């Protein structure tokens, strides 16, 4: 388990999130989370890959629903 933790800590946060560094820097997710860039990177490294995958899938579903049915469809849930 320690080797997995060390490997994750060595990975870059954008790689863990499955996006390019340019996308990561453009989106500035640490600002949206009201955190420093370093704090956000540490948090991303601590989250399990399964949780990241689940969150990405949820975001993809929400984007598809919004594109197909408009922004209001998500508010009516």
C-alpha positions, 0 to 999 in steps of 0.5 A: 500500500505504501508503494501506491501512496508514493506513486500517487504522490509523484503523479501530477494532479492533472494526470490524476484527473485525466486532463492536460496540464493546460486544461488544469491551469486554465480551469484553475480548480483550486480557485473554485475550491477556494484553496491554494494550488498546492493544497488542491494538488495534495488533496487530489493526490489523496483521493482514491482513483475510484472516487476520481473516476466516479466524480468524473462520470457524474460530471460527464452525465451532468454536462450531457444532460445540460446539453440535451435538456438545458440547464433547468433539467438539473435544478428540477431533481 
